């Protein structure tokens, strides 16, 4: 009986994490490109559900510029495993996003925790999301909250991994045609 409960809990966590990614990631990604302030706010809310409210900063101002190069945190190196890629990639992306936002605020002569800055906003959005979750789930829900985030980040990183594996580019050049790599090997049936 205990093993059945563990399997059920694991399946439930995996399902919730996967559905969280499917529901929030795609919407956040598309809305983050809009010039409309309401659409961008919705993108940040969806990203907050994933625990990544500043990821759009890195995605647009870092990844799009550096895709396929060694400077891009969303492009795995050839031979790198998904498990060694996912969490360092997200950490480096967050660190870069904070640096981009810090530079933007410095240019406007504001402190890093300016009340209208993205770092301040992200802190309060994450606090509100976590508080709302705890209000409805109770303190016993805290481990599940973080396990869902960890699984969701693994799934999100898996998407990045498969989309960008084997992309090779020198800065300032076009992306070279993708050599037969992991994607081709996964799709070819022997």
C-alpha angles and dihedrals in degrees: 000000000000091000090051091053091049092049091048092049091048091049091048093050092048092048094048091048092049093047090046090055094045093047101040106028099056094044093045092048095052096040093050090069094056120102091214111106093217092053090049091049089052089050090054091048091052090047090050089058086060091046092246107101094154098044092103090065092059094038095055102031099033114020097043091052098042102033112147094012128107088251092063112096091198094058114082119216118248109273094017115135122233091241093055090046108047108064098034088049092054093045093050091046091053092046090051092046090053089050092050091049092046090053091047092051092046089053088054089046094244130133120253092255096048109156092240095044125107095242092057091043092049092051092053094042091053090045091051093047093048092045092049091049092050091047091057101031100034127220091302088066095064096089090048091049092056095039089054090050092049091050092044090051090050091052092045090049089048090057090050091046096053094041096051106029112123094013106140125184138153113225111272095022135094121264111271118235109277112256116226098282140147095316093055091046091051093050098044113091112209 
